[in-house]
Amino acid sequence: MTIFASVLRRNIRRGTLELIEPAGSREVFGEGPPRVVWRFHNRRAMARIAIDPEFMLGQSYMDGAWDLEYGSLTDLLQVLTTNFRQPSDRPRWQRRLLRWAQPLQQWNRIATSRRNVATHYDLDETLFRACLDQELNYSCAYFESPGISLEEAQQAKCAHIGRKLLLEPGQSVLDIGCGWGSLALHLTEHYDVSVTGLTLSTEQKRVAEERIQQRGFKGRVRILLQDYREHADTYDRVVSVGMFEHVGVPYYPQFFETVRERLKPGGVALIHTIGRSGPPSITNAWIRRYIFPGGYIPALSEIAPAVEPTALVMTDVETLREHYANTLAAWQERFQAQRERFAGEKGERFCRMWEFYLAASETAFRHRGMVVFQIQLQKGTETVVPVTRSYLYPSGAKGPPEPDRP
């Protein structure tokens, strides 16, 4: 028995994993669903995964060192995740040692941020159009009821954010990390506001401006190729969806001070970010190298201390659970429907990287305590945000309703 097989035998209890080694020997570990059949083509990859699973599992899959004869990537990752110790379960001294490495992994000065963004967000537009909803929302959807489509769930997310921003016609909105303009277009169309979007991706800016022109919103929505630290105007509202993950803990105080400076008195902000339900940790090494260099998923305990010194009041914090796992599953399904096309255009290695990224992310939300935080902030102590949540859930409302006022 190899060392790799011995490790699996000691740990696998939940789920059934059948291992097929390169020489053809088979062994079954655990019992119950899900069931996967894991075939290795490279014996060396087995040893590397045993030594460094956090990085080498994804790396070896990209390299074609193994495949699944039965079951899916998410099934395999579920079995491994639920049977092996998680990073948050490490001894305290190890967690402290890992946190010392955070500043080096999150060196997100302006020039570095531009390079990091280009790595992922300047990928071919057709890839994102294949995976995402029709409006190109590249963030957690909001599944208000079971069985709704990805398109419906993304519109529900935009409406939910719109209600939290307490928008009124004629107001100005700053969208930090605006992507391809999806939320900016939604807020302009449904709330009669003007939106300025900031992005560091030249591809996102190009696509967003094309969409603005097509929708007839030129003059009401503008997209700037600009870092949030370079912008100087003030707004009635500030929103940021899926961008805070790229800020980095050392820059949190500057980020929230910037939000405060960009808001007019009595202004409201909404920060929508992936978060950890557990304590601080570090970014997975494979994700950091291939998907989101400089990225980091914060714990709430890392966000709150950066807000407290500002004049911003944290008026609401909502934790969205399972919604992103369902979103990622939908993206994976849409990608797989066109996988053959992308294998021809970008190669098999790219497709393996992309599908592993989606599967690993879905697993993190289902089994590793990843969630989404929606943090509502108000500038000043005047009552702008209602004192109850009733305005968020008007009875029988469909789409973006008019929010109640206190």
C-alpha positions in Angstrom: 0.0 0.0 0.0 1.4 3.4 -0.9 1.7 6.3 1.6 -1.1 8.1 -0.3 -3.5 5.1 0.1 -2.5 4.8 3.8 -3.5 8.5 4.4 -6.8 8.0 2.7 -7.5 4.8 4.7 -6.8 6.6 8.0 -9.1 9.5 7.2 -11.9 8.6 4.8 -15.1 7.7 6.8 -17.9 9.8 5.2 -18.5 9.1 1.5 -17.0 6.4 -0.7 -13.8 6.9 -2.5 -12.4 4.2 -4.8 -8.7 4.8 -5.6 -7.2 3.4 -8.8 -3.4 3.7 -8.8 -1.3 4.0 -12.0 -0.4 0.3 -11.9 -4.1 -0.6 -11.8 -4.5 -1.6 -8.2 -7.8 -0.6 -6.6 -8.9 0.1 -3.0 -12.1 1.5 -1.6 -12.3 3.8 1.4 -15.3 4.9 3.5 -18.9 4.3 2.8 -22.1 6.0 1.8 -22.7 8.9 -0.7 -21.3 10.6 -2.5 -19.3 7.9 -4.4 -16.3 8.7 -6.6 -13.8 6.6 -8.5 -10.4 8.4 -8.6 -7.9 7.2 -11.2 -4.3 8.4 -11.1 -2.1 8.4 -14.2 1.0 9.6 -12.4 2.4 8.1 -9.2 4.5 11.1 -8.4 1.4 13.3 -8.3 0.0 11.1 -5.5 3.0 11.8 -3.3 2.9 15.5 -4.0 -0.8 15.7 -3.1 -0.1 13.9 0.2 2.6 16.5 1.0 0.8 19.6 -0.1 -2.9 19.0 -0.8 -4.0 22.6 -0.7 -1.9 23.4 -3.8 -1.1 20.1 -5.5 -4.7 18.8 -5.8 -5.6 21.6 -8.2 -2.1 21.6 -9.8 -2.1 17.9 -10.5 -5.6 18.0 -12.0 -4.5 20.8 -14.3 -1.5 18.7 -15.3 -3.8 15.8 -16.2 -2.3 13.5 -13.5 -5.7 12.2 -12.5 -9.3 11.9 -13.6 -12.6 10.8 -12.2 -14.2 7.7 -13.7 -17.3 8.1 -11.6 -18.7 11.1 -9.7 -17.9 14.8 -10.2 -15.2 17.2 -9.0 -17.6 18.6 -6.4 -18.2 15.0 -5.2 -14.5 14.3 -4.8 -13.9 17.6 -3.0 -16.8 17.0 -0.7 -15.4 13.6 0.4 -11.9 15.1 0.9 -13.1 18.3 2.6 -15.5 16.5 5.1 -12.9 14.0 6.1 -9.7 16.0 6.4 -8.8 18.8 8.8 -9.6 22.3 7.6 -7.2 25.3 7.8 -9.3 26.8 10.5 -8.9 23.6 12.6 -5.1 24.0 12.8 -3.5 24.7 16.1 -3.4 28.3 17.2 0.3 28.7 16.7 0.0 27.5 13.1 -2.8 30.0 12.4 -0.7 32.8 13.9 2.3 31.8 11.7 0.1 31.8 8.6 -1.4 35.2 9.4 2.1 36.6 9.6 2.4 35.8 5.9 -0.8 37.8 5.0 0.8 41.2 4.2 3.1 39.5 1.7 0.2 37.8 0.0 -1.9 41.0 -0.1 0.5 43.6 -1.3 -2.2 45.4 -3.2 -0.8 48.8 -4.0 -2.4 50.5 -7.0 0.1 49.2 -9.6 -0.1 45.6 -8.1 -3.9 45.7 -8.0 -4.0 46.6 -11.7 -1.8 43.6 -12.6 -3.8 41.3 -10.3 -7.1 42.4 -11.8 -5.9 41.9 -15.4 -4.9 38.3 -14.6 -8.5 37.3 -14.1 -10.9 39.9 -15.3 -9.3 40.6 -18.6 -9.9 37.1 -19.7 -11.9 36.6 -22.9 -15.4 38.1 -22.5 -16.9 35.0 -24.2 -15.9 32.8 -21.3 -17.8 34.9 -18.8 -20.8 35.2 -21.1 -20.9 31.4 -21.3 -21.0 31.0 -17.6 -22.8 33.9 -16.2 -26.4 35.2 -16.4 -27.5 37.3 -19.3 -26.7 40.5 -17.4 -23.1 39.4 -16.6 -23.4 39.5 -12.8 -20.1 37.9 -11.6 -21.1 37.7 -7.9 -23.4 35.7 -5.6 -27.0 35.5 -6.7 -29.9 35.7 -4.3 -32.2 32.6 -4.6 -35.4 34.0 -3.0 -37.2 30.7 -3.6 -36.1 27.2 -4.8 -36.1 26.5 -8.4 -35.7 30.0 -9.8 -33.3 30.5 -12.7 -29.9 32.1 -12.4 -31.2 35.1 -14.2 -34.1 35.5 -11.7 -31.7 35.1 -8.8 -29.3 37.7 -10.0 -32.1 40.2 -10.6 -33.3 39.4 -7.1 -29.8 40.2 -5.8 -29.7 43.5 -7.5 -33.2 44.4 -6.2 -32.1 43.4 -2.7 -29.1 45.7 -2.9 -31.2 48.4 -4.3 -33.6 48.3 -1.4 -30.6 48.4 1.1 -29.3 51.5 -0.6 -32.6 53.3 -0.1 -32.4 55.0 -3.4 -34.4 58.0 -4.5 -34.7 59.4 -8.1 -32.0 61.8 -9.1 -29.4 60.5 -6.6 -25.8 59.8 -7.5 -24.2 56.4 -6.9 -20.5 55.3 -6.9 -20.1 51.6 -7.8 -16.6 50.5 -6.7 -15.5 47.5 -8.7 -18.4 47.7 -11.2 -17.5 44.7 -13.4 -19.3 44.8 -16.7 -21.7 47.4 -15.5 -24.5 45.0 -14.5 -25.5 46.6 -11.2 -25.0 50.1 -12.5 -27.4 49.5 -15.4 -29.9 47.8 -13.1 -29.9 50.7 -10.6 -30.1 53.3 -13.3 -33.0 51.6 -15.1 -35.1 50.8 -12.0 -34.3 53.7 -9.6 -33.7 56.6 -12.0 -30.3 57.4 -10.5 -26.9 58.2 -12.1 -24.0 55.8 -11.5 -20.3 56.1 -11.8 -18.5 52.7 -12.0 -14.8 52.1 -11.2 -12.9 49.2 -12.6 -9.3 48.3 -13.2 -10.1 46.0 -16.0 -9.8 47.4 -19.6 -12.0 44.5 -20.9 -14.7 45.2 -18.3 -14.7 48.9 -19.2 -14.9 48.2 -22.9 -17.9 45.8 -22.5 -19.6 48.0 -19.9 -19.5 51.1 -22.2 -20.8 49.0 -25.1 -23.8 48.0 -22.9 -24.4 51.5 -21.7 -24.6 52.7 -25.3 -26.9 49.9 -26.3 -29.3 50.6 -23.4 -29.3 54.3 -24.1 -27.9 55.3 -20.7 -24.9 57.3 -22.0 -24.7 60.4 -19.8 -26.4 58.6 -16.9 -23.8 55.8 -16.4 -20.1 56.4 -16.7 -17.3 53.9 -16.3 -13.8 55.0 -15.2 -10.6 52.9 -15.4 -9.6 54.0 -11.9 -8.6 52.7 -8.5 -10.9 53.5 -5.6 -7.9 55.4 -4.0 -7.6 57.7 -7.0 -11.2 58.8 -7.2 -12.3 62.2 -5.6 -16.0 62.9 -6.2 -18.8 62.6 -3.6 -22.0 60.7 -3.9 -25.4 60.1 -2.2 -24.7 56.3 -2.2 -21.7 54.0 -2.5 -21.9 50.3 -3.4 -19.3 47.6 -3.9 -20.1 44.1 -4.9 -17.5 41.4 -5.2 -14.5 43.8 -5.1 -13.7 43.9 -1.4 -12.0 40.5 -1.7 -9.3 42.2 -3.7 -8.5 45.0 -1.1 -6.4 43.1 1.4 -6.4 43.4 5.2 -3.6 46.0 5.4 -5.7 48.3 3.2 -9.1 47.9 5.0 -8.7 51.2 7.0 -7.9 53.1 3.8 -10.8 51.5 2.0 -13.4 52.4 4.6 -12.0 55.9 5.0 -12.4 56.3 1.2 -16.0 55.2 1.4 -16.6 57.8 4.1 -14.9 60.5 2.1 -16.9 59.6 -1.1 -20.3 59.7 0.8 -22.2 62.9 1.2 -23.6 63.6 4.7 -26.4 61.2 5.5 -25.2 58.9 2.7 -25.6 55.1 2.7 -23.2 52.4 1.5 -23.5 48.7 0.9 -20.5 46.4 0.8 -21.2 42.9 -0.6 -18.2 40.6 -0.1 -17.4 36.9 0.3 -16.5 36.2 4.0 -15.4 33.5 6.4 -17.8 32.3 9.1 -14.8 31.3 11.1 -11.6 33.0 12.2 -9.1 34.7 9.9 -6.9 32.4 7.7 -5.0 32.7 4.4 -5.9 32.3 0.8 -5.6 28.9 -0.7 -2.2 28.7 -2.5 -3.7 27.3 -5.8 -6.4 30.0 -5.9 -3.9 32.7 -5.2 -1.6 31.6 -8.0 -4.0 30.8 -10.8 -7.3 32.6 -10.1 -7.1 35.6 -7.7 -3.5 36.8 -7.0 -3.6 39.2 -4.1 -7.1 38.1 -3.2 -8.2 37.4 0.4 -11.5 36.4 2.0 -12.0 38.2 5.3 -13.5 37.2 8.6 -16.0 39.7 10.1 -13.5 40.3 12.9 -11.1 41.8 10.3 -13.7 44.1 8.8 -15.3 45.6 11.9 -12.1 47.1 13.4 -11.5 49.0 10.1 -15.0 50.5 10.2 -15.0 51.6 13.8 -12.6 54.5 13.6 -14.6 56.1 10.7 -17.8 58.2 11.0 -19.6 55.3 9.4 -22.3 53.5 11.4 -22.7 49.7 10.6 -26.5 49.7 10.3 -27.0 46.2 9.1 -25.0 43.0 8.5 -26.6 40.1 6.6 -25.0 36.8 6.1 -26.0 35.0 2.9 -25.5 31.2 3.2 -25.7 28.6 0.4 -26.6 31.2 -2.2 -23.1 31.4 -3.6 -22.8 27.6 -3.7 -25.9 27.5 -5.9 -24.6 30.3 -8.0 -21.3 28.5 -8.6 -23.1 25.3 -9.4 -25.1 27.1 -12.1 -21.9 28.6 -13.6 -20.3 25.2 -13.7 -23.3 23.7 -15.5 -23.2 26.4 -18.1 -19.5 26.1 -18.5 -19.7 22.3 -19.0 -22.3 22.8 -21.7 -19.7 24.7 -23.7 -16.6 23.0 -22.4 -15.7 21.3 -25.7 -15.7 24.7 -27.4 -13.4 26.2 -24.9 -11.1 23.2 -25.0 -10.6 23.9 -28.7 -10.1 27.6 -28.2 -8.1 27.7 -24.9 -6.8 24.2 -24.4 -7.6 21.3 -22.1 -5.3 22.7 -19.3 -7.3 25.9 -19.2 -10.6 24.1 -19.0 -9.3 21.9 -16.1 -8.2 25.1 -14.3 -11.5 26.8 -14.7 -13.7 23.8 -13.7 -11.5 23.1 -10.7 -11.8 26.7 -9.6 -15.6 26.6 -9.9 -15.8 23.2 -8.1 -13.4 24.2 -5.3 -15.3 27.4 -4.8 -18.6 25.7 -4.6 -17.2 23.2 -2.1 -15.8 26.0 0.1 -19.3 27.5 0.4 -21.0 24.2 1.1 -18.5 22.6 3.4 -15.8 25.1 4.5 -17.8 27.9 6.1 -17.5 30.5 3.3 -20.5 32.9 3.2 -21.3 36.3 1.8 -21.6 39.4 4.0 -23.7 42.4 3.0 -22.6 45.2 5.2 -24.8 48.4 5.2 -23.1 51.6 6.4 -24.5 55.0 7.1 -22.5 58.3 7.3 -23.5 60.1 10.4 -26.0 59.3 13.2 -29.1 60.9 11.6 -31.9 58.3 11.0 -31.6 57.5 7.3 -31.8 53.8 7.4 -35.1 52.5 8.9 -34.9 51.1 12.3 -36.5 47.7 11.3 -35.9 45.5 8.3 -39.5 45.7 7.1 -38.5 47.9 4.1 -36.4 45.0 2.7 -39.3 42.6 2.5 -42.4 44.4 1.3 -45.3 41.9 1.2 -45.8 40.4 -2.3 -43.2 42.6 -3.9 -41.8 41.6 -7.2 -38.6 43.2 -8.6 -37.2 46.4 -7.1 -40.0 48.0 -5.0 -40.1 51.5 -3.6 -38.5 51.3 -0.1 -40.5 52.4 2.9 -39.2 55.4 4.8 -39.0 55.9 8.5 
